[in-house]
Amino acid sequence: MVSSLLAIAGTTSAGLAVWNERRMQRHRQPGVSYAGVTLRRDGGWRRADLFTPEGLRYQSRASRCGLTAVALWVLALLAWVLLAA
């Protein structure tokens, strides 16, 4: 039960990360394409020449939610392994 709740919370957080990333893409600087941002080695991370300040805020939120999702999934796995023993 505990691992399921953690996994569901992680999935919800991952969904929020995707949602914020999609909102970030709406705030590209004029003339910057989706491919021009997405296919970069640095992923356009914290680049004011690619995103408006609002887009950078969405980028930060997406990153935070993504890292939270990974942490929750790791905790779910650990809970599953430890509680199954």
N, CA, C and O atoms as a Tinker XYZ file with bonds, in Angstrom:
   340  protein
     1  N      0.827000   -1.196000    0.000000    73     2
     2  CA     0.000000    0.000000    0.000000    64     1     3
     3  C      0.874000    1.265000    0.000000    63     2     4     5
     4  O      0.618000    2.204000   -0.754000    81     3
     5  N      1.901000    1.277000    0.848000    73     3     6
     6  CA     2.781000    2.448000    0.936000    64     5     7
     7  C      3.503000    2.664000   -0.386000    63     6     8     9
     8  O      3.580000    3.791000   -0.876000    81     7
     9  N      4.034000    1.586000   -0.970000    73     7    10
    10  CA     4.767000    1.735000   -2.225000    64     9    11
    11  C      3.833000    2.188000   -3.344000    63    10    12    13
    12  O      4.241000    2.953000   -4.218000    81    11
    13  N      2.591000    1.726000   -3.326000    73    11    14
    14  CA     1.627000    2.152000   -4.344000    64    13    15
    15  C      1.327000    3.645000   -4.233000    63    14    16    17
    16  O      1.261000    4.348000   -5.241000    81    15
    17  N      1.148000    4.114000   -3.025000    73    15    18
    18  CA     0.874000    5.542000   -2.833000    64    17    19
    19  C      2.060000    6.399000   -3.262000    63    18    20    21
    20  O      1.879000    7.451000   -3.875000    81    19
    21  N      3.266000    5.955000   -2.943000    73    19    22
    22  CA     4.459000    6.695000   -3.368000    64    21    23
    23  C      4.592000    6.692000   -4.888000    63    22    24    25
    24  O      4.954000    7.706000   -5.485000    81    23
    25  N      4.299000    5.557000   -5.513000    73    23    26
    26  CA     4.383000    5.470000   -6.973000    64    25    27
    27  C      3.340000    6.368000   -7.631000    63    26    28    29
    28  O      3.622000    7.018000   -8.637000    81    27
    29  N      2.139000    6.403000   -7.065000    73    27    30
    30  CA     1.091000    7.277000   -7.612000    64    29    31
    31  C      1.483000    8.741000   -7.452000    63    30    32    33
    32  O      1.282000    9.544000   -8.364000    81    31
    33  N      2.036000    9.085000   -6.309000    73    31    34
    34  CA     2.496000   10.465000   -6.097000    64    33    35
    35  C      3.612000   10.813000   -7.080000    63    34    36    37
    36  O      3.653000   11.929000   -7.598000    81    35
    37  N      4.512000    9.872000   -7.338000    73    35    38
    38  CA     5.586000   10.094000   -8.308000    64    37    39
    39  C      5.052000   10.289000   -9.714000    63    38    40    41
    40  O      5.538000   11.144000  -10.455000    81    39
    41  N      4.058000    9.504000  -10.081000    73    39    42
    42  CA     3.459000    9.631000  -11.405000    64    41    43
    43  C      2.740000   10.972000  -11.552000    63    42    44    45
    44  O      2.798000   11.603000  -12.607000    81    43
    45  N      2.073000   11.396000  -10.503000    73    43    46
    46  CA     1.417000   12.702000  -10.515000    64    45    47
    47  C      2.451000   13.816000  -10.679000    63    46    48    49
    48  O      2.245000   14.757000  -11.445000    81    47
    49  N      3.551000   13.701000   -9.960000    73    47    50
    50  CA     4.616000   14.701000  -10.060000    64    49    51
    51  C      5.229000   14.711000  -11.462000    63    50    52    53
    52  O      5.551000   15.775000  -11.991000    81    51
    53  N      5.390000   13.538000  -12.059000    73    51    54
    54  CA     5.917000   13.472000  -13.429000    64    53    55
    55  C      4.942000   14.125000  -14.402000    63    54    56    57
    56  O      5.360000   14.805000  -15.339000    81    55
    57  N      3.654000   13.923000  -14.185000    73    55    58
    58  CA     2.654000   14.581000  -15.023000    64    57    59
    59  C      2.728000   16.092000  -14.911000    63    58    60    61
    60  O      2.604000   16.804000  -15.907000    81    59
    61  N      2.929000   16.575000  -13.696000    73    59    62
    62  CA     3.090000   18.019000  -13.502000    64    61    63
    63  C      4.358000   18.535000  -14.183000    63    62    64    65
    64  O      4.377000   19.650000  -14.704000    81    63
    65  N      5.407000   17.729000  -14.178000    73    63    66
    66  CA     6.647000   18.136000  -14.855000    64    65    67
    67  C      6.408000   18.296000  -16.353000    63    66    68    69
    68  O      6.861000   19.268000  -16.957000    81    67
    69  N      5.702000   17.350000  -16.946000    73    67    70
    70  CA     5.401000   17.438000  -18.377000    64    69    71
    71  C      4.508000   18.643000  -18.654000    63    70    72    73
    72  O      4.727000   19.370000  -19.623000    81    71
    73  N      3.509000   18.856000  -17.811000    73    71    74
    74  CA     2.597000   19.984000  -17.987000    64    73    75
    75  C      3.359000   21.314000  -17.930000    63    74    76    77
    76  O      3.122000   22.205000  -18.745000    81    75
    77  N      4.270000   21.440000  -16.966000    73    75    78
    78  CA     5.054000   22.677000  -16.857000    64    77    79
    79  C      6.019000   22.825000  -18.023000    63    78    80    81
    80  O      6.277000   23.941000  -18.474000    81    79
    81  N      6.553000   21.719000  -18.515000    73    79    82
    82  CA     7.450000   21.790000  -19.664000    64    81    83
    83  C      6.693000   22.262000  -20.889000    63    82    84    85
    84  O      7.215000   23.060000  -21.668000    81    83
    85  N      5.478000   21.787000  -21.070000    73    83    86
    86  CA     4.668000   22.220000  -22.208000    64    85    87
    87  C      4.331000   23.709000  -22.084000    63    86    88    89
    88  O      4.332000   24.429000  -23.083000    81    87
    89  N      4.049000   24.163000  -20.886000    73    87    90
    90  CA     3.784000   25.597000  -20.687000    64    89    91
    91  C      5.048000   26.417000  -20.932000    63    90    92    93
    92  O      4.979000   27.526000  -21.461000    81    91
    93  N      6.199000   25.873000  -20.549000    73    91    94
    94  CA     7.467000   26.548000  -20.798000    64    93    95
    95  C      7.652000   26.788000  -22.297000    63    94    96    97
    96  O      8.110000   27.854000  -22.709000    81    95
    97  N      7.294000   25.796000  -23.102000    73    95    98
    98  CA     7.490000   25.911000  -24.549000    64    97    99
    99  C      6.645000   27.035000  -25.151000    63    98   100   101
   100  O      6.983000   27.559000  -26.212000    81    99
   101  N      5.577000   27.401000  -24.498000    73    99   102
   102  CA     4.744000   28.504000  -24.992000    64   101   103
   103  C      5.412000   29.859000  -24.794000    63   102   104   105
   104  O      4.960000   30.860000  -25.350000    81   103
   105  N      6.467000   29.900000  -24.017000    73   103   106
   106  CA     7.123000   31.163000  -23.690000    64   105   107
   107  C      8.540000   31.230000  -24.258000    63   106   108   109
   108  O      9.463000   31.728000  -23.614000    81   107
   109  N      8.684000   30.718000  -25.476000    73   107   110
   110  CA     9.971000   30.867000  -26.165000    64   109   111
   111  C     10.095000   32.298000  -26.665000    63   110   112   113
   112  O      9.099000   32.973000  -26.926000    81   111
   113  N     11.327000   32.742000  -26.792000    73   111   114
   114  CA    11.569000   34.065000  -27.367000    64   113   115
   115  C     11.125000   34.058000  -28.828000    63   114   116   117
   116  O     11.133000   33.001000  -29.459000    81   115
   117  N     10.738000   35.208000  -29.381000    73   115   118
   118  CA    10.325000   35.268000  -30.788000    64   117   119
   119  C     11.422000   34.734000  -31.712000    63   118   120   121
   120  O     12.595000   35.075000  -31.565000    81   119
   121  N     11.026000   33.907000  -32.649000    73   119   122
   122  CA    11.962000   33.358000  -33.621000    64   121   123
   123  C     12.649000   32.075000  -33.194000    63   122   124   125
   124  O     13.389000   31.487000  -33.983000    81   123
   125  N     12.429000   31.633000  -31.989000    73   123   126
   126  CA    13.053000   30.400000  -31.498000    64   125   127
   127  C     12.062000   29.258000  -31.700000    63   126   128   129
   128  O     10.924000   29.319000  -31.235000    81   127
   129  N     12.510000   28.217000  -32.400000    73   127   130
   130  CA    11.619000   27.096000  -32.694000    64   129   131
   131  C     11.665000   26.045000  -31.584000    63   130   132   133
   132  O     12.566000   26.035000  -30.745000    81   131
   133  N     10.667000   25.165000  -31.606000    73   131   134
   134  CA    10.618000   24.051000  -30.651000    64   133   135
   135  C     11.869000   23.189000  -30.809000    63   134   136   137
   136  O     12.508000   22.825000  -29.821000    81   135
   137  N     12.215000   22.864000  -32.054000    73   135   138
   138  CA    13.401000   22.050000  -32.315000    64   137   139
   139  C     14.668000   22.774000  -31.881000    63   138   140   141
   140  O     15.607000   22.148000  -31.390000    81   139
   141  N     14.695000   24.082000  -32.061000    73   139   142
   142  CA    15.865000   24.854000  -31.663000    64   141   143
   143  C     16.123000   24.826000  -30.173000    63   142   144   145
   144  O     17.253000   25.023000  -29.728000    81   143
   145  N     15.082000   24.582000  -29.406000    73   143   146
   146  CA    15.214000   24.497000  -27.949000    64   145   147
   147  C     15.414000   23.060000  -27.497000    63   146   148   149
   148  O     16.277000   22.775000  -26.666000    81   147
   149  N     14.615000   22.159000  -28.047000    73   147   150
   150  CA    14.570000   20.785000  -27.564000    64   149   151
   151  C     15.782000   19.969000  -27.978000    63   150   152   153
   152  O     16.243000   19.126000  -27.208000    81   151
   153  N     16.302000   20.191000  -29.155000    73   151   154
   154  CA    17.379000   19.358000  -29.675000    64   153   155
   155  C     18.773000   19.879000  -29.337000    63   154   156   157
   156  O     19.752000   19.477000  -29.965000    81   155
   157  N     18.869000   20.748000  -28.374000    73   155   158
   158  CA    20.169000   21.277000  -27.948000    64   157   159
   159  C     20.817000   20.323000  -26.955000    63   158   160   161
   160  O     20.125000   19.597000  -26.240000    81   159
   161  N     22.128000   20.325000  -26.914000    73   159   162
   162  CA    22.826000   19.495000  -25.925000    64   161   163
   163  C     22.479000   19.907000  -24.505000    63   162   164   165
   164  O     22.315000   19.055000  -23.633000    81   163
   165  N     22.364000   21.217000  -24.265000    73   163   166
   166  CA    22.066000   21.695000  -22.916000    64   165   167
   167  C     20.563000   21.748000  -22.637000    63   166   168   169
   168  O     20.153000   22.109000  -21.533000    81   167
   169  N     19.742000   21.392000  -23.624000    73   167   170
   170  CA    18.297000   21.391000  -23.443000    64   169   171
   171  C     17.707000   22.779000  -23.240000    63   170   172   173
   172  O     16.551000   22.904000  -22.837000    81   171
   173  N     18.475000   23.810000  -23.509000    73   171   174
   174  CA    17.978000   25.169000  -23.319000    64   173   175
   175  C     17.877000   25.564000  -21.862000    63   174   176   177
   176  O     17.128000   26.476000  -21.511000    81   175
   177  N     18.626000   24.884000  -21.014000    73   175   178
   178  CA    18.514000   25.093000  -19.576000    64   177   179
   179  C     18.952000   26.495000  -19.177000    63   178   180   181
   180  O     20.094000   26.886000  -19.417000    81   179
   181  N     18.053000   27.241000  -18.575000    73   179   182
   182  CA    18.297000   28.571000  -18.024000    64   181   183
   183  C     18.886000   29.536000  -19.049000    63   182   184   185
   184  O     19.799000   30.304000  -18.746000    81   183
   185  N     18.359000   29.484000  -20.240000    73   183   186
   186  CA    18.852000   30.342000  -21.305000    64   185   187
   187  C     17.837000   31.435000  -21.591000    63   186   188   189
   188  O     16.792000   31.185000  -22.191000    81   187
   189  N     18.153000   32.641000  -21.160000    73   187   190
   190  CA    17.261000   33.781000  -21.357000    64   189   191
   191  C     17.167000   34.178000  -22.829000    63   190   192   193
   192  O     16.227000   34.869000  -23.221000    81   191
   193  N     18.127000   33.749000  -23.644000    73   191   194
   194  CA    18.036000   34.046000  -25.066000    64   193   195
   195  C     17.046000   33.109000  -25.773000    63   194   196   197
   196  O     16.679000   33.351000  -26.923000    81   195
   197  N     16.615000   32.038000  -25.086000    73   195   198
   198  CA    15.649000   31.110000  -25.664000    64   197   199
   199  C     14.251000   31.269000  -25.077000    63   198   200   201
   200  O     13.256000   31.078000  -25.776000    81   199
   201  N     14.175000   31.619000  -23.792000    73   199   202
   202  CA    12.882000   31.701000  -23.103000    64   201   203
   203  C     12.706000   33.056000  -22.437000    63   202   204   205
   204  O     13.672000   33.727000  -22.073000    81   203
   205  N     11.448000   33.436000  -22.290000    73   203   206
   206  CA    11.119000   34.637000  -21.531000    64   205   207
   207  C     11.297000   34.323000  -20.041000    63   206   208   209
   208  O     11.433000   33.153000  -19.684000    81   207
   209  N     11.299000   35.317000  -19.176000    73   207   210
   210  CA    11.400000   35.046000  -17.736000    64   209   211
   211  C     10.301000   34.109000  -17.233000    63   210   212   213
   212  O     10.552000   33.271000  -16.367000    81   211
   213  N      9.098000   34.245000  -17.764000    73   211   214
   214  CA     8.020000   33.345000  -17.352000    64   213   215
   215  C      8.300000   31.911000  -17.806000    63   214   216   217
   216  O      8.027000   30.961000  -17.072000    81   215
   217  N      8.840000   31.757000  -19.002000    73   215   218
   218  CA     9.219000   30.433000  -19.487000    64   217   219
   219  C     10.292000   29.794000  -18.622000    63   218   220   221
   220  O     10.268000   28.587000  -18.385000    81   219
   221  N     11.231000   30.600000  -18.153000    73   219   222
   222  CA    12.276000   30.076000  -17.273000    64   221   223
   223  C     11.705000   29.645000  -15.925000    63   222   224   225
   224  O     12.199000   28.696000  -15.316000    81   223
   225  N     10.673000   30.337000  -15.458000    73   223   226
   226  CA    10.008000   29.908000  -14.214000    64   225   227
   227  C      9.328000   28.557000  -14.408000    63   226   228   229
   228  O      9.402000   27.689000  -13.537000    81   227
   229  N      8.665000   28.379000  -15.549000    73   227   230
   230  CA     8.056000   27.079000  -15.834000    64   229   231
   231  C      9.118000   25.991000  -15.964000    63   230   232   233
   232  O      8.896000   24.850000  -15.559000    81   231
   233  N     10.253000   26.341000  -16.521000    73   231   234
   234  CA    11.352000   25.386000  -16.649000    64   233   235
   235  C     11.833000   24.930000  -15.274000    63   234   236   237
   236  O     12.086000   23.745000  -15.059000    81   235
   237  N     11.954000   25.862000  -14.364000    73   235   238
   238  CA    12.375000   25.532000  -13.010000    64   237   239
   239  C     11.358000   24.632000  -12.315000    63   238   240   241
   240  O     11.726000   23.673000  -11.637000    81   239
   241  N     10.082000   24.947000  -12.490000    73   239   242
   242  CA     9.023000   24.121000  -11.886000    64   241   243
   243  C      9.029000   22.715000  -12.474000    63   242   244   245
   244  O      8.871000   21.735000  -11.746000    81   243
   245  N      9.210000   22.616000  -13.781000    73   243   246
   246  CA     9.241000   21.303000  -14.438000    64   245   247
   247  C     10.401000   20.474000  -13.905000    63   246   248   249
   248  O     10.253000   19.279000  -13.649000    81   247
   249  N     11.545000   21.106000  -13.741000    73   247   250
   250  CA    12.707000   20.402000  -13.214000    64   249   251
   251  C     12.462000   19.916000  -11.793000    63   250   252   253
   252  O     12.775000   18.775000  -11.455000    81   251
   253  N     11.907000   20.780000  -10.973000    73   251   254
   254  CA    11.629000   20.417000   -9.584000    64   253   255
   255  C     10.650000   19.241000   -9.512000    63   254   256   257
   256  O     10.848000   18.308000   -8.733000    81   255
   257  N      9.605000   19.291000  -10.320000    73   255   258
   258  CA     8.613000   18.214000  -10.325000    64   257   259
   259  C      9.215000   16.915000  -10.849000    63   258   260   261
   260  O      8.898000   15.838000  -10.345000    81   259
   261  N     10.072000   17.006000  -11.845000    73   259   262
   262  CA    10.720000   15.810000  -12.385000    64   261   263
   263  C     11.630000   15.150000  -11.366000    63   262   264   265
   264  O     11.619000   13.928000  -11.215000    81   263
   265  N     12.415000   15.954000  -10.668000    73   263   266
   266  CA    13.295000   15.392000   -9.637000    64   265   267
   267  C     12.492000   14.816000   -8.474000    63   266   268   269
   268  O     12.874000   13.798000   -7.896000    81   267
   269  N     11.400000   15.457000   -8.138000    73   267   270
   270  CA    10.525000   14.934000   -7.091000    64   269   271
   271  C      9.940000   13.590000   -7.512000    63   270   272   273
   272  O      9.850000   12.670000   -6.699000    81   271
   273  N      9.545000   13.472000   -8.772000    73   271   274
   274  CA     8.996000   12.212000   -9.276000    64   273   275
   275  C     10.016000   11.089000   -9.158000    63   274   276   277
   276  O      9.682000    9.990000   -8.717000    81   275
   277  N     11.244000   11.356000   -9.546000    73   275   278
   278  CA    12.287000   10.333000   -9.454000    64   277   279
   279  C     12.505000    9.918000   -8.001000    63   278   280   281
   280  O     12.615000    8.729000   -7.702000    81   279
   281  N     12.566000   10.886000   -7.111000    73   279   282
   282  CA    12.768000   10.574000   -5.693000    64   281   283
   283  C     11.614000    9.730000   -5.148000    63   282   284   285
   284  O     11.842000    8.775000   -4.407000    81   283
   285  N     10.387000   10.075000   -5.509000    73   283   286
   286  CA     9.235000    9.305000   -5.041000    64   285   287
   287  C      9.237000    7.891000   -5.609000    63   286   288   289
   288  O      8.883000    6.944000   -4.906000    81   287
   289  N      9.630000    7.737000   -6.864000    73   287   290
   290  CA     9.691000    6.400000   -7.449000    64   289   291
   291  C     10.776000    5.550000   -6.790000    63   290   292   293
   292  O     10.586000    4.351000   -6.583000    81   291
   293  N     11.901000    6.161000   -6.464000    73   291   294
   294  CA    12.961000    5.423000   -5.753000    64   293   295
   295  C     12.465000    5.016000   -4.369000    63   294   296   297
   296  O     12.685000    3.884000   -3.938000    81   295
   297  N     11.808000    5.921000   -3.681000    73   295   298
   298  CA    11.245000    5.582000   -2.365000    64   297   299
   299  C     10.190000    4.488000   -2.480000    63   298   300   301
   300  O     10.112000    3.619000   -1.611000    81   299
   301  N      9.383000    4.513000   -3.526000    73   299   302
   302  CA     8.375000    3.472000   -3.735000    64   301   303
   303  C      9.045000    2.115000   -3.945000    63   302   304   305
   304  O      8.598000    1.101000   -3.410000    81   303
   305  N     10.110000    2.110000   -4.723000    73   303   306
   306  CA    10.845000    0.866000   -4.948000    64   305   307
   307  C     11.465000    0.348000   -3.657000    63   306   308   309
   308  O     11.386000   -0.844000   -3.361000    81   307
   309  N     12.080000    1.243000   -2.891000    73   307   310
   310  CA    12.673000    0.839000   -1.616000    64   309   311
   311  C     11.613000    0.327000   -0.646000    63   310   312   313
   312  O     11.830000   -0.672000    0.040000    81   311
   313  N     10.483000    0.998000   -0.585000    73   311   314
   314  CA     9.408000    0.550000    0.298000    64   313   315
   315  C      8.897000   -0.815000   -0.136000    63   314   316   317
   316  O      8.621000   -1.672000    0.703000    81   315
   317  N      8.773000   -1.020000   -1.428000    73   315   318
   318  CA     8.304000   -2.305000   -1.938000    64   317   319
   319  C      9.270000   -3.431000   -1.575000    63   318   320   321
   320  O      8.856000   -4.509000   -1.150000    81   319
   321  N     10.579000   -3.158000   -1.752000    73   319   322
   322  CA    11.593000   -4.170000   -1.454000    64   321   323
   323  C     11.671000   -4.428000    0.049000    63   322   324   325
   324  O     11.720000   -5.583000    0.473000    81   323
   325  N     11.685000   -3.387000    0.846000    73   323   326
   326  CA    11.830000   -3.557000    2.289000    64   325   327
   327  C     10.580000   -4.130000    2.966000    63   326   328   329
   328  O     10.681000   -4.918000    3.906000    81   327
   329  N      9.417000   -3.731000    2.484000    73   327   330
   330  CA     8.194000   -4.208000    3.101000    64   329   331
   331  C      7.781000   -5.601000    2.603000    63   330   332   333
   332  O      6.984000   -6.282000    3.249000    81   331
   333  N      8.321000   -6.015000    1.467000    73   331   334
   334  CA     8.016000   -7.353000    0.933000    64   333   335
   335  C      8.845000   -8.425000    1.631000    63   334   336   337
   336  O      8.498000   -9.605000    1.587000    81   335
   337  N      9.919000   -8.028000    2.265000    73   335   338
   338  CA    10.816000   -9.004000    2.902000    64   337   339
   339  C     10.280000   -9.543000    4.191000    63   338   340
   340  O     10.930000  -10.369000    4.832000    81   339
